Amino acid sequence: MRRTVILAAAPVLVASGVLAAGCSSSSSTSSPPAAGASSSAPAATSVTTSPATSASASLSGSITVFAASSLKEAFTTLGKQFEAAHPGVTVTFSFGASSTLATQIIAGAPADVFASASPKNMDQVVTAGDASNPVDFVKNVMEIAVPPSNPAHVAALTDLAKQGVKVALCQPQVPCGVTAAKVFKNAKITVTPVTLQPDVKSVLTQVELGNVDAGVVYVTDVHAAGAKVAGIMIPADLNASTEYPIATVSKSASTALASAFISYVLSPAGQAVLTADKFEKP
């Protein structure tokens, strides 16, 4: 089975690919929930979650999940696990800045699930009537990423404010840009970036390529980059976090399948994947 992961850009985008799946199952509202089922799915359809049940055969079709770019690695894994338990189900991901994805959904882009890196962007979609009952499923904190050789000898947050240190940040309307601004406010420093990127993965790429001396990204992104970057932790009393809500998109034609996927994300198995990628409990 092939799969396609799409990185969303500013224009409206229709994702089209197949990712794999996980270990949950869905039932109709008339079916009793399985033991150990998750009750956190925000949609009206009753959804149960268990490692393997005969109810998995009742799920079919495909969904498109619009998700914050920082969720790329974790959601790719969750998609593989989810589809593995539900043969015939396809999950397509469109990853990008939450602010861009929210705009696309409101404009009518076909999506079934929205996973945002900011409650603000989710609220925009809810206010527009395009989603309801979002649930916070993880949170994330910031970290400084530098090239492995650390050419500017960045050792602390205050070094980002030094003259000559080239810093990449997310654009100010993007959740990673908003959260970085909170960090700088907490530290009482002014950081002037040499580049503003459309999403957190683009900031990370600037660091990996050596185009900048440092970038402010999420802890999860430093973890995902592995040896491509080095991470410099931000003290907890100066750091800032953002919570990630998830919801079914109101115009989804596959609400049962969307609810089942959300239920899996909220399940212990789904949370284990997210925790392994350094996301925190909300």
C-alpha positions as MATLAB code, in Angstrom:
seq = 'MRRTVILAAAPVLVASGVLAAGCSSSSSTSSPPAAGASSSAPAATSVTTSPATSASASLSGSITVFAASSLKEAFTTLGKQFEAAHPGVTVTFSFGASSTLATQIIAGAPADVFASASPKNMDQVVTAGDASNPVDFVKNVMEIAVPPSNPAHVAALTDLAKQGVKVALCQPQVPCGVTAAKVFKNAKITVTPVTLQPDVKSVLTQVELGNVDAGVVYVTDVHAAGAKVAGIMIPADLNASTEYPIATVSKSASTALASAFISYVLSPAGQAVLTADKFEKP';
ca = [
       0.000    0.000    0.000;
       1.472    3.328   -0.951;
       1.194    6.519    1.071;
       1.691   10.186    0.418;
       2.498   12.897    2.947;
       1.800   16.443    1.790;
       3.375   19.551    3.274;
       0.777   22.294    3.095;
       1.635   25.711    1.725;
      -0.319   28.925    1.691;
      -2.650   28.065   -1.232;
      -5.633   25.785   -0.720;
      -4.491   22.232   -1.069;
      -6.197   18.925   -1.618;
      -4.119   16.109   -0.174;
      -4.145   12.802   -1.988;
      -2.235    9.900   -0.677;
      -2.401    6.890    1.447;
      -0.884    6.369    4.813;
      -1.170    3.359    6.968;
      -3.188    2.831   10.098;
      -3.352    1.840   13.777;
      -4.897   -0.367   16.345;
      -8.356    1.067   17.026;
     -11.859    0.197   15.926;
     -15.141    1.999   15.493;
     -18.733    1.004   16.128;
     -22.060    2.646   15.421;
     -23.985    4.422   18.148;
     -26.158    1.336   18.604;
     -23.189   -0.905   19.425;
     -21.884   -1.106   23.010;
     -18.333    0.147   23.526;
     -15.542   -2.360   23.866;
     -13.713   -2.699   27.159;
     -11.045   -0.062   27.627;
     -12.600    2.143   24.943;
     -11.757    5.804   24.672;
     -14.704    8.153   25.289;
     -12.844   11.298   24.230;
     -13.817   11.432   20.544;
     -15.445   14.810   19.886;
     -17.852   13.711   17.160;
     -21.353   12.402   17.780;
     -20.535    8.904   16.562;
     -19.763    6.490   19.375;
     -16.217    5.211   18.926;
     -14.405    2.450   20.751;
     -10.697    1.801   20.817;
      -9.124   -1.609   21.341;
      -6.088   -3.406   19.944;
      -8.136   -5.577   17.600;
     -11.835   -6.325   17.328;
     -14.185   -7.592   14.676;
     -15.661   -4.068   14.521;
     -12.598   -2.978   12.525;
     -14.280   -4.456    9.464;
     -17.062   -1.844    9.755;
     -14.642    0.991    8.962;
     -14.074    1.783    5.311;
     -13.328    4.701    3.049;
     -10.785    7.478    3.361;
     -10.165   10.655    5.350;
      -7.926   13.669    4.938;
      -6.256   14.956    8.099;
      -5.016   18.546    8.176;
      -2.305   18.659   10.858;
       0.303   21.087   12.164;
       3.702   20.492   10.578;
       5.235   19.691   13.974;
       2.998   16.597   14.071;
       4.441   15.164   10.854;
       6.555   12.381   12.335;
       4.100   11.331   15.059;
       1.009   11.435   12.843;
       2.769    9.563   10.056;
       3.373    6.762   12.553;
      -0.196    6.971   13.882;
      -1.539    6.811   10.343;
       0.420    3.644    9.636;
      -0.815    2.029   12.833;
      -4.414    3.096   12.291;
      -4.670    1.798    8.747;
      -2.892   -1.464    9.600;
      -5.846   -2.316   11.852;
      -8.438   -1.314    9.240;
      -7.684   -2.833    5.821;
      -9.275   -0.799    3.069;
      -9.151    2.468    5.025;
      -6.899    5.217    3.707;
      -5.618    8.239    5.605;
      -4.161   11.225    3.780;
      -2.218   13.907    5.648;
      -1.726   17.547    4.760;
       0.892   19.110    7.041;
       1.478   22.842    7.361;
       1.228   25.902    9.568;
      -1.944   25.730   11.657;
      -2.865   29.276   10.656;
      -2.666   28.320    6.973;
      -4.585   25.087    7.463;
      -7.347   26.910    9.367;
      -7.686   29.401    6.520;
      -7.883   26.563    3.997;
     -10.592   24.717    5.940;
     -12.689   27.870    6.305;
     -12.276   28.484    2.577;
     -13.715   25.039    1.849;
     -10.679   22.806    1.403;
     -11.777   19.163    1.763;
     -10.680   17.914    5.162;
     -12.106   15.489    7.703;
      -9.911   16.127   10.754;
      -8.050   19.233   11.916;
      -5.175   18.924   14.409;
      -3.907   22.386   15.272;
      -0.781   23.528   17.115;
      -2.771   26.412   18.569;
      -6.176   26.743   20.234;
      -6.494   30.139   18.520;
      -6.426   28.626   15.043;
      -8.852   25.892   16.081;
     -11.156   28.559   17.528;
     -11.169   30.301   14.142;
     -12.430   27.122   12.500;
     -15.007   26.491   15.238;
     -16.284   30.074   15.081;
     -16.711   29.716   11.322;
     -18.875   26.642   11.941;
     -16.387   24.277   10.343;
     -15.598   22.206   13.466;
     -16.965   21.641   16.949;
     -16.027   20.096   20.285;
     -12.229   20.190   19.905;
     -10.162   18.223   22.404;
      -6.624   19.145   23.525;
      -4.491   16.044   23.015;
      -0.869   17.209   23.575;
       1.209   20.298   24.240;
       4.653   21.357   23.045;
       7.426   23.624   24.328;
      10.174   25.540   22.555;
      13.856   24.732   22.095;
      16.774   26.358   20.297;
      18.143   24.410   17.335;
      21.663   25.092   16.077;
      23.876   23.406   13.460;
      25.888   20.531   14.949;
      29.083   22.617   14.785;
      27.340   25.564   16.486;
      29.391   28.167   14.570;
      28.011   31.137   16.541;
      28.694   29.389   19.876;
      25.111   29.803   21.003;
      24.889   28.550   24.567;
      21.878   30.339   26.029;
      18.661   32.065   25.038;
      20.217   35.508   25.489;
      22.790   34.709   22.785;
      20.008   34.972   20.201;
      19.814   38.705   20.865;
      23.528   39.280   20.198;
      24.569   41.269   17.168;
      25.758   39.068   14.321;
      23.890   35.936   15.405;
      21.658   34.868   12.515;
      18.323   33.574   13.796;
      15.409   31.985   11.940;
      11.902   32.233   13.379;
       8.414   31.320   12.278;
       6.222   34.060   10.903;
       4.448   35.927   13.736;
       0.960   34.578   12.918;
       2.151   30.956   12.980;
       1.875   29.116   16.341;
       5.648   28.535   16.585;
       6.180   32.264   15.972;
       3.584   33.229   18.569;
       5.097   30.875   21.144;
       8.666   32.032   20.446;
       7.537   35.630   21.008;
       6.250   34.592   24.443;
       9.668   33.117   25.232;
      11.448   36.348   24.272;
       8.979   38.360   26.353;
       9.602   36.102   29.360;
      13.361   36.552   28.927;
      13.027   40.315   28.314;
      15.105   40.153   25.138;
      14.631   41.386   21.584;
      15.548   38.969   18.819;
      15.745   40.254   15.245;
      15.507   37.322   12.820;
      17.264   37.261    9.476;
      14.419   35.168    8.073;
      10.783   34.455    8.928;
       9.596   31.046    7.766;
       6.035   29.817    7.027;
       6.170   26.898    9.477;
       8.398   25.261   12.052;
       9.821   22.633    9.676;
      11.014   25.427    7.390;
      12.839   27.035   10.327;
      14.445   23.692   11.091;
      15.527   23.326    7.466;
      17.290   26.696    7.603;
      19.280   25.435   10.585;
      20.046   22.077    8.970;
      21.342   23.783    5.838;
      23.573   26.092    7.867;
      21.834   29.194    6.525;
      21.377   30.492   10.077;
      23.161   30.159   13.394;
      20.030   29.209   15.313;
      16.306   28.684   15.046;
      13.601   28.593   17.677;
      11.489   25.479   17.132;
       9.669   22.908   19.223;
      11.362   20.289   21.367;
       9.712   17.675   19.161;
      11.371   19.102   16.043;
      14.851   18.970   17.553;
      14.160   15.368   18.532;
      12.921   14.490   15.025;
      15.968   16.082   13.354;
      18.365   13.790   15.186;
      22.023   14.446   14.393;
      21.150   17.099   11.806;
      20.932   19.736   14.559;
      21.944   20.241   18.167;
      19.428   21.360   20.761;
      19.840   23.993   23.447;
      17.191   23.780   26.132;
      15.326   26.887   27.267;
      14.952   27.218   31.063;
      11.471   26.260   32.222;
      10.866   29.625   33.872;
      11.461   31.351   30.517;
       9.952   28.809   28.178;
       6.438   28.843   26.730;
       4.095   26.143   25.502;
       1.213   25.693   23.105;
      -1.614   23.177   23.314;
      -2.798   21.091   20.364;
      -6.551   20.609   19.871;
      -8.086   18.120   17.432;
     -11.613   17.970   15.984;
     -13.711   16.550   13.192;
     -14.337   19.019   10.366;
     -18.070   19.731   10.104;
     -18.292   19.178    6.349;
     -16.582   15.799    6.520;
     -18.285   13.092    4.483;
     -16.648   10.425    6.680;
     -17.437   11.495   10.234;
     -17.404    7.954   11.634;
     -13.928    7.318   10.262;
     -12.746   10.775   11.354;
     -14.034   10.106   14.865;
     -12.309    6.725   14.928;
      -8.989    8.321   13.982;
      -9.382   11.005   16.659;
     -10.268    8.330   19.187;
      -7.062    6.513   18.315;
      -4.988    9.679   18.741;
      -6.530   10.066   22.210;
      -6.065    6.398   23.114;
      -3.159    5.100   25.233;
      -1.548    3.641   22.103;
      -1.789    6.947   20.270;
      -0.550    8.920   23.243;
       2.423    6.569   23.559;
       3.533    7.489   20.028;
       3.189   11.199   20.774;
       5.042   10.912   24.068;
       7.876    9.028   22.367;
       8.214   11.984   20.000;
       8.577   14.296   23.052;
       5.100   15.792   23.098;
       3.745   16.445   26.590;
       0.371   15.836   28.177;
      -1.940   18.853   27.770;
];
